């Protein structure tokens, strides 16, 4: 299913480009965007309805390259790409279209049409499958008689932060299992936690949490995905348990969650139980560590150009993720 969500003229896109601080880039056309609904498996393998956004150059020129853009961490459903009028991600999709791309932007599970579910945060399998199936839906959409937009055969992947992780996870799936269906021209992942095992150990080993919202989201998501009996009371101090359990439902802003968890720079053992920290940083929590290791995605070799982008001063996702991905070897092994 699909619905048209809106059109932006080239002038508006060039204003957006200027506001982003980009230079040497000009939109050659406007963009028309559409919300797509499609089927994809959730973490249990059950097919559910998910959604995303497709943005096309307007007027349509035909024979365009496709770029699949995987968004970074969001906390509110209004930030999802298919929420056209409230989402900065949607604006970025429109900019891509104004530059001549067919832009495909999955919402991921947990947003848009699947907002009743908790987003399975940095879960490689569902990020990749949601992206693959969104691109399949986009191809079907593009072939509709009243859409009829031709592709030129080039297919690009990109994304930043969780989107960088989703990009590399998708690229791995496409290369290893779907190479004939999705021949990737090039991919540019940015600042993803590709070595999730070392990232988790690093974050839990800090005396303070610069970005507690991400740590809270991660442990809540993995608890929901993998634990038959919730371990949230094991992970977090009692005053934070209810916050972790309720604030990631898509209705709270990043700043609201951050402040409820103690604010930027909160002392780590006033967020996490010290007994959990000792166990995880020691020899314990083996089942959790094994699940996290299942989601490490750096140990393979891309067959197409894959420049990795990352700020060395990133205080959310350690820069070591990118050097590990480049070398294919983790220091935690």
C-alpha positions as a LaTeX table, in Angstrom:
\begin{tabular}{lrrr}
\hline
Residue & $x$ (\AA) & $y$ (\AA) & $z$ (\AA) \\
\hline
Unk1 & 0.00 & 0.00 & 0.00 \\
Unk2 & 1.15 & 3.54 & $-0.62$ \\
Unk3 & 0.04 & 7.13 & $-0.12$ \\
Unk4 & 1.50 & 10.39 & $-1.37$ \\
Unk5 & 2.77 & 12.41 & 1.58 \\
Unk6 & 3.94 & 15.67 & 0.03 \\
Unk7 & 5.98 & 17.61 & $-2.49$ \\
Unk8 & 8.80 & 20.09 & $-1.95$ \\
Unk9 & 9.97 & 22.46 & $-4.66$ \\
Unk10 & 13.64 & 22.85 & $-5.59$ \\
Unk11 & 13.86 & 26.23 & $-3.86$ \\
Unk12 & 12.71 & 24.72 & $-0.56$ \\
Unk13 & 15.20 & 21.87 & $-0.95$ \\
Unk14 & 18.04 & 24.31 & $-1.59$ \\
Unk15 & 17.07 & 26.19 & 1.55 \\
Unk16 & 17.24 & 22.89 & 3.43 \\
Unk17 & 20.64 & 22.16 & 1.89 \\
Unk18 & 21.90 & 25.58 & 3.01 \\
Unk19 & 20.52 & 25.03 & 6.52 \\
Unk20 & 22.42 & 21.75 & 6.68 \\
Unk21 & 25.62 & 23.67 & 5.95 \\
Unk22 & 26.31 & 21.80 & 2.72 \\
Unk23 & 28.22 & 23.61 & $-0.01$ \\
Unk24 & 28.70 & 22.80 & $-3.69$ \\
Unk25 & 25.41 & 20.88 & $-3.79$ \\
Unk26 & 22.27 & 22.14 & $-5.50$ \\
Unk27 & 18.90 & 20.47 & $-5.96$ \\
Unk28 & 18.13 & 20.23 & $-9.65$ \\
Unk29 & 14.46 & 19.45 & $-9.12$ \\
Unk30 & 11.76 & 19.25 & $-6.51$ \\
Unk31 & 10.77 & 16.02 & $-4.78$ \\
Unk32 & 7.56 & 14.11 & $-4.23$ \\
Unk33 & 7.49 & 11.61 & $-1.38$ \\
Unk34 & 5.29 & 8.60 & $-0.71$ \\
Unk35 & 4.67 & 6.45 & 2.35 \\
Unk36 & 4.88 & 2.71 & 1.67 \\
Unk37 & 3.49 & $-0.08$ & 3.85 \\
Unk38 & 4.99 & $-3.54$ & 3.43 \\
Unk39 & 5.50 & $-6.84$ & 5.21 \\
Unk40 & 8.66 & $-7.77$ & 7.11 \\
Unk41 & 9.50 & $-10.20$ & 9.94 \\
Unk42 & 9.69 & $-8.98$ & 13.54 \\
Unk43 & 12.21 & $-10.34$ & 16.02 \\
Unk44 & 10.13 & $-13.53$ & 16.38 \\
Unk45 & 9.90 & $-14.08$ & 12.64 \\
Unk46 & 6.23 & $-13.09$ & 12.45 \\
Unk47 & 5.40 & $-11.01$ & 9.38 \\
Unk48 & 4.08 & $-7.59$ & 10.39 \\
Unk49 & 3.25 & $-4.36$ & 8.59 \\
Unk50 & 6.12 & $-1.89$ & 8.51 \\
Unk51 & 6.52 & 1.38 & 6.67 \\
Unk52 & 8.94 & 3.79 & 5.10 \\
Unk53 & 9.30 & 6.67 & 2.68 \\
Unk54 & 10.20 & 6.83 & $-1.00$ \\
Unk55 & 11.12 & 10.20 & $-2.49$ \\
Unk56 & 11.26 & 10.78 & $-6.27$ \\
Unk57 & 12.60 & 13.70 & $-8.30$ \\
Unk58 & 9.76 & 15.96 & $-9.42$ \\
Unk59 & 9.25 & 16.18 & $-12.30$ \\
Unk60 & 10.31 & 12.57 & $-12.80$ \\
Unk61 & 13.24 & 12.20 & $-15.13$ \\
Unk62 & 13.59 & 8.42 & $-15.25$ \\
Unk63 & 16.73 & 6.33 & $-15.16$ \\
Unk64 & 17.78 & 7.45 & $-11.68$ \\
Unk65 & 20.16 & 5.83 & $-9.21$ \\
Unk66 & 18.64 & 4.45 & $-5.99$ \\
Unk67 & 19.96 & 5.36 & $-2.55$ \\
Unk68 & 18.74 & 3.52 & 0.54 \\
Unk69 & 19.18 & 5.77 & 3.55 \\
Unk70 & 19.03 & 4.20 & 7.01 \\
Unk71 & 18.25 & 6.77 & 9.70 \\
Unk72 & 20.07 & 7.16 & 12.99 \\
Unk73 & 18.65 & 6.69 & 16.48 \\
Unk74 & 15.27 & 8.32 & 17.00 \\
Unk75 & 13.03 & 8.26 & 20.05 \\
Unk76 & 9.69 & 9.60 & 18.82 \\
Unk77 & 7.48 & 8.16 & 16.12 \\
Unk78 & 7.12 & 11.69 & 14.70 \\
Unk79 & 10.81 & 11.53 & 13.75 \\
Unk80 & 10.35 & 8.48 & 11.50 \\
Unk81 & 10.80 & 9.12 & 7.76 \\
Unk82 & 7.18 & 8.31 & 6.90 \\
Unk83 & 6.05 & 11.11 & 9.25 \\
Unk84 & 6.68 & 13.50 & 6.40 \\
Unk85 & 5.76 & 16.84 & 7.96 \\
Unk86 & 7.50 & 16.32 & 11.31 \\
Unk87 & 10.60 & 14.35 & 10.34 \\
Unk88 & 13.99 & 15.77 & 9.53 \\
Unk89 & 14.80 & 12.36 & 8.06 \\
Unk90 & 11.99 & 12.85 & 5.51 \\
Unk91 & 13.48 & 16.20 & 4.55 \\
Unk92 & 16.81 & 14.50 & 3.92 \\
Unk93 & 15.08 & 11.95 & 1.69 \\
Unk94 & 13.53 & 14.80 & $-0.28$ \\
Unk95 & 16.97 & 16.42 & $-0.64$ \\
Unk96 & 18.36 & 13.17 & $-2.05$ \\
Unk97 & 15.52 & 13.14 & $-4.59$ \\
Unk98 & 16.21 & 16.77 & $-5.49$ \\
Unk99 & 19.79 & 15.72 & $-6.24$ \\
Unk100 & 18.52 & 13.10 & $-8.68$ \\
Unk101 & 18.26 & 9.97 & $-6.55$ \\
Unk102 & 15.34 & 7.67 & $-5.92$ \\
Unk103 & 15.54 & 7.78 & $-2.12$ \\
Unk104 & 14.32 & 4.83 & $-0.05$ \\
Unk105 & 14.05 & 5.36 & 3.72 \\
Unk106 & 12.85 & 2.52 & 5.97 \\
Unk107 & 11.20 & 3.54 & 9.25 \\
Unk108 & 12.43 & 0.25 & 10.86 \\
Unk109 & 10.28 & $-1.89$ & 13.12 \\
Unk110 & 8.90 & 0.13 & 16.01 \\
Unk111 & 8.02 & 3.28 & 14.06 \\
Unk112 & 5.37 & 4.25 & 11.54 \\
Unk113 & 2.97 & 1.38 & 10.89 \\
Unk114 & 4.70 & $-0.83$ & 13.47 \\
Unk115 & 4.85 & 1.78 & 16.24 \\
Unk116 & 2.95 & $-0.50$ & 18.65 \\
Unk117 & 6.17 & $-2.53$ & 18.97 \\
Unk118 & 9.34 & $-1.49$ & 20.76 \\
Unk119 & 12.04 & $-0.73$ & 18.24 \\
Unk120 & 14.63 & $-3.57$ & 18.28 \\
Unk121 & 17.51 & $-1.15$ & 18.69 \\
Unk122 & 20.79 & $-2.10$ & 16.98 \\
Unk123 & 19.48 & $-5.59$ & 16.24 \\
Unk124 & 21.28 & $-6.61$ & 13.07 \\
Unk125 & 18.83 & $-9.14$ & 11.65 \\
Unk126 & 15.69 & $-7.01$ & 11.77 \\
Unk127 & 17.42 & $-3.79$ & 10.72 \\
Unk128 & 18.74 & $-5.61$ & 7.66 \\
Unk129 & 15.51 & $-7.43$ & 6.83 \\
Unk130 & 13.38 & $-4.30$ & 7.28 \\
Unk131 & 15.71 & $-2.43$ & 4.92 \\
Unk132 & 15.79 & $-5.23$ & 2.34 \\
Unk133 & 12.02 & $-5.62$ & 2.35 \\
Unk134 & 11.49 & $-1.85$ & 2.16 \\
Unk135 & 13.65 & $-1.80$ & $-0.95$ \\
Unk136 & 11.69 & $-4.70$ & $-2.41$ \\
Unk137 & 8.48 & $-2.78$ & $-1.77$ \\
Unk138 & 10.01 & 0.31 & $-3.37$ \\
Unk139 & 10.86 & $-1.63$ & $-6.53$ \\
Unk140 & 7.29 & $-2.86$ & $-6.77$ \\
Unk141 & 6.03 & 0.68 & $-6.22$ \\
Unk142 & 8.32 & 2.16 & $-8.88$ \\
Unk143 & 6.98 & $-0.30$ & $-11.44$ \\
Unk144 & 3.33 & 0.66 & $-10.92$ \\
Unk145 & 1.77 & 2.07 & $-14.12$ \\
Unk146 & 0.88 & 5.39 & $-12.49$ \\
Unk147 & 4.38 & 5.75 & $-11.01$ \\
Unk148 & 6.55 & 4.12 & $-13.71$ \\
Unk149 & 9.98 & 5.36 & $-12.65$ \\
Unk150 & 12.99 & 3.66 & $-14.21$ \\
Unk151 & 16.18 & 2.87 & $-12.30$ \\
Unk152 & 19.61 & 3.19 & $-13.89$ \\
Unk153 & 21.07 & 0.10 & $-12.18$ \\
Unk154 & 23.11 & 1.93 & $-9.55$ \\
Unk155 & 22.23 & 1.13 & $-5.94$ \\
Unk156 & 23.79 & 2.87 & $-2.94$ \\
Unk157 & 23.52 & 2.36 & 0.82 \\
Unk158 & 24.20 & 4.97 & 3.48 \\
Unk159 & 23.34 & 5.88 & 7.06 \\
Unk160 & 24.82 & 7.29 & 10.25 \\
Unk161 & 24.95 & 6.09 & 13.88 \\
Unk162 & 22.32 & 3.35 & 14.20 \\
Unk163 & 21.83 & 3.98 & 10.49 \\
Unk164 & 25.51 & 3.25 & 9.88 \\
Unk165 & 25.09 & $-0.03$ & 11.74 \\
Unk166 & 21.91 & $-0.79$ & 9.76 \\
Unk167 & 23.73 & 0.04 & 6.53 \\
Unk168 & 26.60 & $-2.36$ & 7.19 \\
Unk169 & 24.22 & $-5.08$ & 8.41 \\
Unk170 & 22.13 & $-4.68$ & 5.25 \\
Unk171 & 25.19 & $-4.65$ & 3.01 \\
Unk172 & 26.42 & $-7.88$ & 4.60 \\
Unk173 & 23.04 & $-9.57$ & 4.07 \\
Unk174 & 22.83 & $-8.38$ & 0.48 \\
Unk175 & 26.37 & $-9.47$ & $-0.35$ \\
Unk176 & 26.20 & $-12.84$ & 1.34 \\
Unk177 & 22.63 & $-13.91$ & 0.48 \\
Unk178 & 21.04 & $-11.53$ & $-2.04$ \\
Unk179 & 23.85 & $-10.54$ & $-4.38$ \\
Unk180 & 21.92 & $-11.12$ & $-7.61$ \\
Unk181 & 18.82 & $-9.30$ & $-6.34$ \\
Unk182 & 20.69 & $-6.37$ & $-4.79$ \\
Unk183 & 24.05 & $-5.70$ & $-6.44$ \\
Unk184 & 25.38 & $-2.80$ & $-4.37$ \\
Unk185 & 27.34 & $-0.12$ & $-6.25$ \\
Unk186 & 28.87 & 1.45 & $-3.13$ \\
Unk187 & 28.09 & 1.87 & 0.55 \\
Unk188 & 28.99 & 4.54 & 3.10 \\
Unk189 & 28.26 & 3.58 & 6.72 \\
Unk190 & 28.88 & 6.25 & 9.34 \\
Unk191 & 29.68 & 5.90 & 13.04 \\
Unk192 & 27.88 & 2.64 & 13.72 \\
Unk193 & 28.56 & 0.35 & 16.72 \\
Unk194 & 29.75 & $-2.46$ & 14.44 \\
Unk195 & 31.75 & $-4.05$ & 17.26 \\
Unk196 & 28.84 & $-4.10$ & 19.67 \\
Unk197 & 30.67 & $-6.32$ & 22.17 \\
Unk198 & 33.55 & $-3.91$ & 22.69 \\
Unk199 & 31.21 & $-0.92$ & 22.56 \\
Unk200 & 29.08 & $-2.31$ & 25.39 \\
Unk201 & 32.11 & $-3.10$ & 27.52 \\
Unk202 & 33.54 & 0.37 & 26.89 \\
Unk203 & 30.30 & 2.17 & 27.77 \\
Unk204 & 29.73 & 0.16 & 30.95 \\
Unk205 & 33.33 & 0.77 & 31.98 \\
Unk206 & 32.98 & 4.56 & 31.92 \\
Unk207 & 32.65 & 6.36 & 35.26 \\
Unk208 & 29.95 & 8.58 & 33.75 \\
Unk209 & 27.46 & 8.14 & 30.92 \\
Unk210 & 27.70 & 11.03 & 28.43 \\
Unk211 & 24.58 & 9.79 & 26.60 \\
Unk212 & 22.49 & 7.66 & 28.99 \\
Unk213 & 19.54 & 7.56 & 26.58 \\
Unk214 & 21.42 & 5.25 & 24.22 \\
Unk215 & 22.52 & 2.87 & 26.96 \\
Unk216 & 18.98 & 2.76 & 28.35 \\
Unk217 & 17.48 & 2.12 & 24.91 \\
Unk218 & 19.99 & $-0.61$ & 24.13 \\
Unk219 & 19.45 & $-2.65$ & 27.30 \\
Unk220 & 15.68 & $-2.23$ & 27.17 \\
Unk221 & 15.63 & $-3.43$ & 23.55 \\
Unk222 & 17.89 & $-6.43$ & 24.14 \\
Unk223 & 15.95 & $-7.36$ & 27.27 \\
Unk224 & 12.76 & $-7.37$ & 25.21 \\
Unk225 & 14.29 & $-9.29$ & 22.31 \\
Unk226 & 16.21 & $-11.97$ & 24.18 \\
Unk227 & 15.08 & $-12.40$ & 27.79 \\
Unk228 & 12.07 & $-14.59$ & 28.50 \\
Unk229 & 12.05 & $-13.15$ & 32.01 \\
Unk230 & 12.95 & $-9.46$ & 32.11 \\
Unk231 & 16.34 & $-8.59$ & 33.60 \\
Unk232 & 15.78 & $-4.83$ & 33.74 \\
Unk233 & 15.75 & $-4.88$ & 37.57 \\
Unk234 & 19.12 & $-6.66$ & 37.40 \\
Unk235 & 20.59 & $-4.10$ & 35.00 \\
Unk236 & 19.32 & $-0.80$ & 36.40 \\
Unk237 & 19.03 & 0.77 & 39.84 \\
Unk238 & 15.50 & 0.65 & 41.26 \\
Unk239 & 14.58 & 4.35 & 40.69 \\
Unk240 & 15.38 & 4.01 & 36.96 \\
Unk241 & 13.58 & 0.73 & 36.24 \\
Unk242 & 10.17 & 2.23 & 35.53 \\
Unk243 & 11.74 & 4.92 & 33.34 \\
Unk244 & 13.60 & 2.37 & 31.24 \\
Unk245 & 10.48 & 0.24 & 30.97 \\
Unk246 & 8.16 & 3.05 & 29.87 \\
Unk247 & 10.05 & 5.93 & 28.25 \\
Unk248 & 11.03 & 4.21 & 24.98 \\
Unk249 & 7.48 & 3.86 & 23.65 \\
Unk250 & 7.89 & 6.59 & 21.03 \\
Unk251 & 6.14 & 9.35 & 22.94 \\
Unk252 & 9.07 & 10.88 & 24.84 \\
Unk253 & 11.77 & 13.14 & 23.44 \\
Unk254 & 15.45 & 12.37 & 23.68 \\
Unk255 & 15.95 & 15.20 & 26.20 \\
Unk256 & 13.01 & 14.02 & 28.35 \\
Unk257 & 14.46 & 10.52 & 28.53 \\
Unk258 & 17.98 & 11.83 & 29.16 \\
Unk259 & 16.84 & 13.99 & 32.06 \\
Unk260 & 14.71 & 11.21 & 33.57 \\
Unk261 & 17.74 & 8.90 & 33.52 \\
Unk262 & 19.89 & 11.42 & 35.39 \\
Unk263 & 21.08 & 13.74 & 32.65 \\
Unk264 & 24.16 & 13.84 & 30.45 \\
Unk265 & 27.17 & 12.69 & 32.45 \\
Unk266 & 25.17 & 10.72 & 35.01 \\
Unk267 & 27.40 & 8.60 & 37.24 \\
Unk268 & 27.32 & 5.10 & 35.78 \\
Unk269 & 26.59 & 3.26 & 39.03 \\
Unk270 & 23.67 & 5.57 & 39.78 \\
Unk271 & 22.07 & 4.34 & 36.55 \\
Unk272 & 23.24 & 0.71 & 36.45 \\
Unk273 & 23.44 & $-1.61$ & 39.43 \\
Unk274 & 27.03 & $-1.94$ & 40.61 \\
Unk275 & 26.59 & $-5.70$ & 40.90 \\
Unk276 & 25.61 & $-5.86$ & 37.23 \\
Unk277 & 28.56 & $-3.68$ & 36.22 \\
Unk278 & 30.97 & $-5.88$ & 38.18 \\
Unk279 & 29.52 & $-9.02$ & 36.66 \\
Unk280 & 29.49 & $-7.75$ & 33.09 \\
Unk281 & 32.99 & $-6.25$ & 33.26 \\
Unk282 & 34.17 & $-9.46$ & 34.85 \\
Unk283 & 33.42 & $-13.03$ & 33.80 \\
Unk284 & 29.65 & $-12.92$ & 34.31 \\
Unk285 & 26.57 & $-12.14$ & 32.18 \\
Unk286 & 27.69 & $-14.76$ & 29.67 \\
Unk287 & 24.26 & $-15.23$ & 28.09 \\
Unk288 & 23.86 & $-11.48$ & 27.49 \\
Unk289 & 27.39 & $-11.21$ & 26.13 \\
Unk290 & 26.69 & $-14.05$ & 23.71 \\
Unk291 & 23.55 & $-12.33$ & 22.41 \\
Unk292 & 25.42 & $-9.08$ & 21.95 \\
Unk293 & 28.23 & $-10.89$ & 20.14 \\
Unk294 & 25.65 & $-12.32$ & 17.71 \\
Unk295 & 25.13 & $-8.73$ & 16.63 \\
Unk296 & 28.78 & $-7.88$ & 15.97 \\
Unk297 & 28.92 & $-7.16$ & 12.23 \\
Unk298 & 32.51 & $-6.18$ & 11.45 \\
Unk299 & 34.11 & $-9.55$ & 10.68 \\
Unk300 & 33.62 & $-9.79$ & 6.90 \\
Unk301 & 35.01 & $-8.18$ & 3.76 \\
Unk302 & 32.87 & $-5.92$ & 1.54 \\
Unk303 & 33.26 & $-6.49$ & $-2.19$ \\
Unk304 & 32.31 & $-2.95$ & $-3.25$ \\
Unk305 & 33.69 & 0.48 & $-2.25$ \\
Unk306 & 32.77 & 1.01 & 1.41 \\
Unk307 & 34.32 & 4.17 & 2.87 \\
Unk308 & 33.75 & 4.39 & 6.62 \\
Unk309 & 32.93 & 7.77 & 8.14 \\
Unk310 & 33.30 & 8.60 & 11.85 \\
Unk311 & 34.25 & 11.48 & 14.12 \\
Unk312 & 37.26 & 10.69 & 16.29 \\
Unk313 & 35.64 & 12.62 & 19.17 \\
Unk314 & 32.35 & 10.72 & 19.11 \\
Unk315 & 31.19 & 10.35 & 22.75 \\
Unk316 & 28.30 & 8.01 & 21.91 \\
Unk317 & 29.76 & 5.38 & 19.58 \\
Unk318 & 33.50 & 4.88 & 20.20 \\
Unk319 & 35.68 & 5.62 & 17.18 \\
Unk320 & 37.30 & 2.20 & 17.69 \\
Unk321 & 34.25 & 0.68 & 15.99 \\
Unk322 & 35.42 & 2.06 & 12.68 \\
Unk323 & 39.05 & 1.00 & 13.08 \\
Unk324 & 37.84 & $-2.45$ & 14.12 \\
Unk325 & 35.56 & $-2.66$ & 11.08 \\
Unk326 & 38.45 & $-1.59$ & 8.88 \\
Unk327 & 40.78 & $-4.26$ & 10.27 \\
Unk328 & 38.15 & $-6.93$ & 10.90 \\
Unk329 & 39.69 & $-7.68$ & 14.29 \\
Unk330 & 38.27 & $-6.78$ & 17.69 \\
Unk331 & 40.44 & $-5.98$ & 20.67 \\
Unk332 & 37.98 & $-7.89$ & 22.87 \\
Unk333 & 38.80 & $-11.19$ & 21.17 \\
\hline
\end{tabular}
